[in-house]
Amino acid sequence: MSYSPMVTVSQLCRYVKSLLEEQKNLTDLMVRGEISNLSFRSASGHLYFSLREGESLVRCVMFSRYSQKLRELPRDGAAVVVRGTVSLYERDGAFEILVYDLQELGQGKGRKTLEELRQQLVREGLFSPEGKRPLDPAPKTVGIITSPDGAALHDLVQTFALRNPLVRLIVYPAVVQGPQAPRSILAALRTLEREGRCQTVIIARGGGSAEDLSAFNDEELVRGVYACRVPVISAVGHEVDFTLLDEVADARAATPTAACVLAVPDLSVVRRRVDDYALRLERILLNRMGALEEKNLHLRRLLWAASPQTELKKNRQSLEYLLKSLIDAQNDKIRDLEGKLRHRITQLELLNPAALMLRGYSITMKDGRVVSSPGEVSVGDHLETILSHGRIQSVVTGLAEEEEKHE
């Protein structure tokens, strides 16, 4: 039987919190709802509230470093869009959103009217991910729709020059604030599309109040961006600002400067990548050449092994080896016979009586026969003793036999 692991409450809360914070689709999340249970802690500057939609509710906290940027505090019942990260408050084990931006819907046009427009556009599919056009990974020309006198254009031109000076920029001047802004931006967008010189377009404006950015919530402009054949990057305001243009655009940049990062690759990165590809290609070619050279050498060896010249050389080598073996065997046989001959000579020399006499031995003879014992002669017999260098004549004057030794 298997058992589940036992954990403490704090361990469980930390684990669930880590799971939530590791989910990329739960970071930098925008959530719409109605504020309730609003509480502002003046001592800390933190803003606490709940975000409600129908029967659903989620806790939110906006820390002072973000809440102090709000022009005014929201009210209970206000329809808002919050932007933040999903987390878990470990002490209470409560699911919450850490909010770093909050905007009331309807600023400049009426909260209810703007939300109704947004819901209508959502139902028509203008904000669906399936309708987003992919950005050109390496556009040659980028169109910029912005005010020619604004800081956004200066930031864009400077960042493009640093990031990728090879990209051509075409500025399409437009009014980006006030009642004339939507039509001016839409006219510039249609001119850009008609000319067909740009692969990407950036609609840019610096930060401002919700009223300043209300032009980018215009329905006609939103529909024009949706219908545009050129991919559009929205770079309106700062990171905390949010408009309907951001939702309909194919990509949103937190700032005009960040739009450059989305629009074009960094030339230094491209160069490093090209260098890496060149190095990899060189290695592949060197490996391929090495493999071909090895294969060529192998084939040459096979050809050489199958050639008549090689066979003749092998037979000549075999013949030379056999001849040498025969000569060596003959020499070994001669040396063996010479050794045996020397052994026989040594044996003969050992059996030669003359050799014994040279060492002091002699031969005694009687009447031409060798005397080997005293019993073969008598007193008075004449004997002849043969030495190595002469003979001695003698007469036997006495006899003595060696007594046998008994144990």
C-alpha positions as CSV (number, residue, x, y, z in Angstrom):
1,M,0.0,0.0,0.0
2,S,1.4,3.4,-1.0
3,Y,1.1,6.5,1.2
4,S,1.0,10.2,0.2
5,P,3.7,12.4,1.6
6,M,2.9,14.3,4.7
7,V,3.5,18.1,4.6
8,T,2.8,21.0,6.9
9,V,0.4,23.8,6.2
10,S,3.2,26.3,5.6
11,Q,5.0,23.8,3.3
12,L,1.8,23.4,1.3
13,C,1.2,27.1,1.0
14,R,4.8,27.7,-0.2
15,Y,4.5,24.9,-2.7
16,V,1.3,26.2,-4.2
17,K,2.7,29.7,-4.3
18,S,5.7,28.5,-6.2
19,L,3.5,26.7,-8.7
20,L,1.5,29.8,-9.3
21,E,4.5,32.1,-9.7
22,E,6.2,29.7,-12.1
23,Q,3.3,29.8,-14.6
24,K,4.3,32.3,-17.3
25,N,0.7,32.9,-18.4
26,L,-0.1,34.0,-14.8
27,T,2.5,36.8,-14.9
28,D,1.9,40.2,-16.5
29,L,-1.8,39.3,-16.5
30,M,-4.6,41.8,-17.2
31,V,-7.9,41.1,-15.5
32,R,-11.2,43.0,-15.7
33,G,-13.7,43.3,-12.9
34,E,-15.6,45.4,-10.4
35,I,-13.9,46.8,-7.3
36,S,-15.3,45.8,-3.9
37,N,-14.1,45.8,-0.3
38,L,-11.7,48.7,-1.0
39,S,-9.3,49.5,1.8
40,F,-6.4,52.0,1.7
41,R,-3.8,51.9,4.4
42,S,-2.5,55.4,4.7
43,A,0.4,54.4,7.0
44,S,1.9,52.0,4.5
45,G,0.4,53.3,1.3
46,H,-0.8,49.9,0.3
47,L,-4.2,49.4,-1.5
48,Y,-6.3,46.3,-0.7
49,F,-9.4,45.4,-2.6
50,S,-11.3,42.5,-4.2
51,L,-12.1,42.2,-7.9
52,R,-15.6,40.8,-8.6
53,E,-17.4,39.5,-11.6
54,G,-20.8,38.0,-11.0
55,E,-20.4,35.4,-8.3
56,S,-16.6,35.2,-8.7
57,L,-14.2,37.2,-6.6
58,V,-10.4,37.4,-6.2
59,R,-8.3,39.3,-3.6
60,C,-5.9,42.0,-4.9
61,V,-3.1,44.1,-3.3
62,M,-1.4,47.1,-4.8
63,F,1.8,48.0,-2.9
64,S,2.7,51.6,-2.2
65,R,5.3,51.9,-4.9
66,Y,2.6,51.3,-7.4
67,S,-0.5,52.9,-5.7
68,Q,1.3,56.2,-5.3
69,K,1.4,56.5,-9.1
70,L,-2.4,56.6,-9.3
71,R,-3.9,60.0,-10.0
72,E,-6.8,59.2,-7.7
73,L,-8.0,56.2,-5.7
74,P,-10.7,54.0,-7.3
75,R,-14.1,53.6,-5.8
76,D,-16.1,50.6,-4.8
77,G,-18.2,49.5,-7.7
78,A,-15.8,50.9,-10.3
79,A,-15.2,48.8,-13.4
80,V,-11.4,48.5,-13.8
81,V,-8.6,46.6,-15.6
82,V,-5.8,45.6,-13.3
83,R,-2.4,44.3,-14.4
84,G,-0.3,42.1,-12.2
85,T,1.0,38.7,-11.2
86,V,-1.0,35.8,-9.6
87,S,0.4,34.7,-6.3
88,L,-0.6,33.2,-2.9
89,Y,-0.7,34.9,0.5
90,E,0.9,32.3,2.6
91,R,-0.4,33.5,6.0
92,D,-4.1,33.1,5.0
93,G,-3.5,30.5,2.1
94,A,-5.5,32.9,-0.1
95,F,-5.2,33.3,-3.8
96,E,-4.5,36.9,-4.8
97,I,-3.2,39.2,-7.6
98,L,-0.2,41.5,-6.9
99,V,-1.4,44.6,-8.9
100,Y,1.1,47.0,-10.4
101,D,-1.3,48.9,-12.6
102,L,-5.0,49.9,-12.4
103,Q,-7.1,51.7,-14.8
104,E,-10.8,52.5,-14.7
105,L,-12.7,51.7,-17.8
106,G,-14.5,54.5,-19.5
107,Q,-12.1,57.3,-18.7
108,G,-12.8,60.1,-21.2
109,K,-15.8,58.3,-22.9
110,G,-17.8,57.1,-20.0
111,R,-17.0,53.8,-18.2
112,K,-20.1,52.0,-19.2
113,T,-19.8,53.0,-22.9
114,L,-16.1,51.9,-23.2
115,E,-16.8,48.6,-21.5
116,E,-19.8,48.0,-23.8
117,L,-17.6,48.8,-26.8
118,R,-14.9,46.4,-25.6
119,Q,-17.4,43.6,-25.0
120,Q,-18.8,44.1,-28.5
121,L,-15.3,43.9,-30.0
122,V,-14.5,40.8,-28.0
123,R,-17.7,39.1,-29.3
124,E,-16.7,40.0,-32.9
125,G,-13.3,38.4,-32.3
126,L,-11.1,41.5,-32.8
127,F,-9.0,40.7,-29.8
128,S,-8.7,36.9,-30.3
129,P,-5.1,35.5,-30.4
130,E,-6.1,33.6,-33.6
131,G,-6.4,37.0,-35.4
132,K,-3.0,38.2,-34.5
133,R,-0.5,38.5,-37.4
134,P,3.1,37.3,-36.8
135,L,5.7,40.0,-36.8
136,D,8.3,39.9,-39.6
137,P,11.5,38.5,-37.9
138,A,13.8,40.7,-39.9
139,P,11.9,43.6,-41.6
140,K,13.9,45.8,-44.0
141,T,11.6,48.8,-43.5
142,V,9.6,49.8,-40.4
143,G,6.9,52.5,-40.5
144,I,6.4,54.7,-37.5
145,I,3.1,56.5,-36.9
146,T,3.5,59.2,-34.3
147,S,3.8,62.9,-33.7
148,P,6.9,64.3,-35.5
149,D,7.5,66.6,-32.5
150,G,7.0,64.0,-29.7
151,A,9.7,62.4,-27.5
152,A,8.5,59.0,-28.7
153,L,9.9,59.5,-32.2
154,H,13.2,60.6,-30.8
155,D,13.4,57.5,-28.6
156,L,12.5,55.2,-31.4
157,V,15.0,56.7,-33.9
158,Q,17.8,56.6,-31.3
159,T,17.0,53.0,-30.2
160,F,16.8,51.8,-33.8
161,A,20.2,53.4,-34.6
162,L,21.8,51.6,-31.7
163,R,20.0,48.3,-32.1
164,N,19.9,47.8,-35.9
165,P,21.0,50.8,-38.1
166,L,20.5,48.7,-41.2
167,V,16.7,48.9,-40.9
168,R,15.1,51.8,-42.8
169,L,12.6,53.9,-40.9
170,I,9.7,55.8,-42.5
171,V,7.8,58.3,-40.4
172,Y,4.1,58.8,-41.0
173,P,3.2,62.0,-39.1
174,A,0.0,61.9,-37.1
175,V,-1.8,63.7,-34.3
176,V,-1.7,61.4,-31.3
177,Q,-3.9,63.4,-28.8
178,G,-7.2,65.1,-29.0
179,P,-10.4,64.7,-31.0
180,Q,-8.6,64.6,-34.4
181,A,-6.1,61.9,-33.3
182,P,-8.1,58.8,-34.3
183,R,-8.7,59.9,-37.9
184,S,-5.1,61.3,-38.2
185,I,-3.6,58.0,-37.1
186,L,-6.0,55.9,-39.3
187,A,-5.2,58.1,-42.3
188,A,-1.4,57.6,-41.7
189,L,-2.0,53.8,-41.3
190,R,-3.9,53.6,-44.6
191,T,-1.2,55.6,-46.4
192,L,1.4,53.2,-45.1
193,E,-0.6,50.2,-46.2
194,R,-1.2,51.7,-49.6
195,E,2.5,52.4,-50.3
196,G,3.4,48.9,-49.3
197,R,7.0,49.7,-48.3
198,C,6.9,48.6,-44.7
199,Q,6.9,45.1,-43.2
200,T,6.0,46.3,-39.7
201,V,4.3,49.4,-38.3
202,I,4.7,51.0,-34.9
203,I,1.9,53.3,-33.5
204,A,3.7,55.2,-30.8
205,R,3.0,57.9,-28.2
206,G,4.6,58.8,-24.9
207,G,2.9,58.5,-21.6
208,G,-0.1,60.6,-20.4
209,S,-3.3,60.7,-18.6
210,A,-6.2,58.4,-19.4
211,E,-7.8,61.4,-21.2
212,D,-4.7,61.9,-23.2
213,L,-4.8,58.3,-24.3
214,S,-8.5,58.1,-25.0
215,A,-8.0,58.5,-28.7
216,F,-6.5,55.0,-28.8
217,N,-9.9,53.6,-27.6
218,D,-11.7,54.9,-30.7
219,E,-13.8,52.2,-32.4
220,E,-13.0,53.3,-35.9
221,L,-9.2,53.3,-35.2
222,V,-9.4,49.8,-33.5
223,R,-11.3,48.4,-36.5
224,G,-8.8,50.0,-38.9
225,V,-5.8,48.4,-37.1
226,Y,-7.6,45.0,-37.1
227,A,-8.1,45.2,-40.9
228,C,-4.6,46.4,-41.6
229,R,-2.5,43.8,-43.6
230,V,0.8,45.0,-42.1
231,P,1.5,43.7,-38.5
232,V,1.0,46.5,-36.0
233,I,2.9,47.1,-32.8
234,S,1.2,49.2,-30.2
235,A,3.6,51.4,-28.2
236,V,1.3,53.8,-26.5
237,G,2.1,55.4,-23.2
238,H,4.1,53.6,-20.5
239,E,4.0,50.1,-19.0
240,V,1.1,50.9,-16.8
241,D,-1.1,52.5,-19.5
242,F,-3.6,50.3,-21.3
243,T,-6.0,51.0,-24.3
244,L,-8.1,49.1,-26.7
245,L,-5.4,49.6,-29.3
246,D,-3.1,47.5,-27.2
247,E,-5.6,44.6,-27.3
248,V,-6.3,44.7,-31.1
249,A,-2.6,45.2,-32.1
250,D,-0.6,42.2,-33.1
251,A,1.9,43.0,-30.4
252,R,2.1,45.4,-27.5
253,A,5.3,47.1,-26.2
254,A,5.4,48.6,-22.8
255,T,7.1,51.7,-24.1
256,P,8.1,53.1,-27.5
257,T,11.6,52.1,-26.8
258,A,10.6,48.5,-26.1
259,A,8.8,48.4,-29.5
260,C,12.2,48.4,-31.2
261,V,13.1,45.2,-29.4
262,L,9.9,43.6,-30.7
263,A,10.2,45.0,-34.2
264,V,13.8,44.2,-35.2
265,P,16.5,41.8,-34.1
266,D,19.6,43.2,-32.4
267,L,22.3,43.5,-35.1
268,S,25.1,42.5,-32.7
269,V,23.1,39.4,-31.8
270,V,22.5,38.7,-35.5
271,R,26.2,39.1,-36.3
272,R,27.2,36.7,-33.4
273,R,24.6,34.3,-34.7
274,V,26.0,34.5,-38.2
275,D,29.5,34.0,-36.8
276,D,28.2,30.9,-34.9
277,Y,26.6,29.6,-38.1
278,A,29.8,30.2,-40.1
279,L,31.8,28.4,-37.5
280,R,29.4,25.5,-37.4
281,L,29.4,25.4,-41.2
282,E,33.2,25.4,-41.2
283,R,33.2,22.5,-38.7
284,I,30.7,20.6,-40.8
285,L,32.7,21.1,-44.0
286,L,36.0,20.1,-42.2
287,N,34.3,17.0,-40.8
288,R,32.9,16.2,-44.2
289,M,36.2,16.6,-45.9
290,G,37.9,14.5,-43.3
291,A,35.3,11.7,-43.8
292,L,35.8,11.9,-47.6
293,E,39.6,11.8,-47.2
294,E,39.3,8.8,-45.0
295,K,36.9,7.1,-47.4
296,N,39.3,7.9,-50.3
297,L,42.2,6.4,-48.4
298,H,40.2,3.3,-47.6
299,L,39.3,2.9,-51.3
300,R,42.9,3.4,-52.3
301,R,44.0,0.7,-49.9
302,L,41.3,-1.7,-51.3
303,L,42.6,-0.9,-54.9
304,W,46.2,-1.4,-53.9
305,A,45.3,-4.7,-52.2
306,A,43.6,-6.0,-55.4
307,S,46.3,-4.9,-57.9
308,P,48.6,-7.5,-59.6
309,Q,51.6,-5.5,-58.5
310,T,50.6,-6.0,-54.8
311,E,50.0,-9.7,-55.4
312,L,53.4,-10.0,-57.1
313,K,55.0,-8.2,-54.2
314,K,53.3,-10.5,-51.7
315,N,54.4,-13.6,-53.6
316,R,58.0,-12.3,-53.9
317,Q,57.9,-11.6,-50.2
318,S,56.6,-15.2,-49.5
319,L,59.3,-16.6,-51.8
320,E,62.0,-14.6,-50.0
321,Y,60.6,-15.8,-46.7
322,L,60.6,-19.5,-47.8
323,L,64.1,-19.2,-49.2
324,K,65.4,-17.6,-46.0
325,S,63.6,-20.3,-44.0
326,L,65.3,-23.0,-46.1
327,I,68.7,-21.5,-45.7
328,D,68.2,-21.1,-42.0
329,A,67.0,-24.7,-41.7
330,Q,70.1,-25.9,-43.7
331,N,72.4,-23.9,-41.5
332,D,70.7,-25.2,-38.4
333,K,71.2,-28.8,-39.8
334,I,74.9,-28.2,-40.5
335,R,75.4,-26.7,-37.1
336,D,73.7,-29.7,-35.6
337,L,75.9,-32.2,-37.6
338,E,79.0,-30.2,-36.7
339,G,78.0,-30.4,-33.0
340,K,77.5,-34.2,-33.3
341,L,80.9,-34.6,-35.1
342,R,82.7,-32.7,-32.4
343,H,81.0,-34.9,-29.8
344,R,82.1,-38.1,-31.6
345,I,85.7,-36.8,-32.0
346,T,85.7,-36.0,-28.3
347,Q,84.5,-39.5,-27.5
348,L,87.2,-41.1,-29.8
349,E,89.8,-39.0,-28.2
350,L,88.7,-40.3,-24.8
351,L,89.0,-43.9,-26.2
352,N,92.5,-43.4,-27.9
353,P,95.2,-45.3,-25.9
354,A,97.7,-42.7,-27.0
355,A,95.7,-40.1,-25.2
356,L,95.7,-42.2,-22.0
357,M,99.5,-42.7,-22.2
358,L,100.0,-38.9,-22.5
359,R,98.4,-38.6,-19.1
360,G,100.9,-41.1,-17.6
361,Y,99.4,-44.4,-18.4
362,S,101.3,-47.4,-20.1
363,I,100.6,-50.8,-21.7
364,T,102.4,-53.9,-20.6
365,M,102.7,-56.7,-23.1
366,K,104.0,-60.3,-23.0
367,D,104.7,-62.1,-26.1
368,G,102.7,-59.5,-28.1
369,R,99.6,-59.7,-25.8
370,V,98.5,-57.1,-23.3
371,V,98.9,-58.1,-19.7
372,S,95.9,-57.1,-17.7
373,S,96.6,-58.9,-14.4
374,P,99.6,-60.4,-12.4
375,G,98.2,-63.9,-12.9
376,E,99.1,-63.8,-16.6
377,V,102.9,-63.7,-16.0
378,S,105.5,-65.6,-14.0
379,V,108.8,-64.7,-12.4
380,G,111.5,-64.5,-15.0
381,D,109.1,-63.6,-17.9
382,H,110.3,-60.9,-20.2
383,L,107.9,-58.0,-20.6
384,E,107.7,-55.0,-22.8
385,T,106.1,-51.7,-21.5
386,I,104.9,-49.3,-24.0
387,L,104.9,-45.6,-23.0
388,S,103.8,-42.5,-24.8
389,H,107.3,-41.9,-26.0
390,G,109.1,-45.2,-26.1
391,R,109.3,-48.8,-24.8
392,I,110.8,-50.4,-21.8
393,Q,112.1,-54.0,-21.7
394,S,111.9,-55.7,-18.3
395,V,112.1,-59.1,-16.5
396,V,109.6,-60.1,-13.8
397,T,111.4,-60.6,-10.5
398,G,108.3,-60.9,-8.3
399,L,104.5,-61.0,-8.3
400,A,102.0,-59.4,-6.0
401,E,98.2,-59.5,-6.3
402,E,96.0,-56.8,-4.7
403,E,93.9,-58.3,-2.0
404,E,90.2,-58.0,-2.3
405,K,88.6,-55.6,0.1
406,H,85.7,-57.0,2.2
407,E,83.2,-55.0,4.0
